[in-house]
């Protein structure tokens, strides 16, 4: 059974297709957002021949509309699009909590461009011109990756909460102002909540030192952090352990 291809716009489908039954096996429903008709047809034909169902969106707004209104297994997203560029689309999807795997297509092959695409929320980046076999292999690899059930954005111990998206820290609902290094230290402790972490672990995890610089920088920062986190509260959260370790926990 071969797949189906549909060209869609924000208003309505350009052609009415019957309801599609997905093929068995590893078939996927894929949205191709590509303004070059030849490239879009080339991708859609190849994916359709392998049993996948393909929708085509020729503009950025069309692509964003479909990606948010419909459910897809993967997106093939051109970077340069009319109306709304590909990076803006993937950023909007991630901001909306839509984690559909995205393969970005682009003629911009410089490493900085690839890094920008991945940091924007893309899962993979393929430069033009490309071989269809590589595009198909990359899509299949994306689908083999485990999907995150829900992204954990907060770290919490007791009434202490660190939000990794907003970088805000509160205790008992009250905001705590931390310096950048204090924030990194607290984040590391919270990621290892309940565990005893040594000074060496903190040097490596927070300061990126892979040796002991023979300073008391860890102790100084822990002391400052303890003042901000525990002062004025009946229950201390940051604890010192004999032998040079620290932990964050509710006793």
Order of alpha helices (4+ residues) and beta strands (2+ residues): beta-beta-alpha-beta-alpha-beta-alpha-beta-alpha-beta-alpha-beta-beta-beta-beta-alpha-beta-alpha-alpha-beta-beta
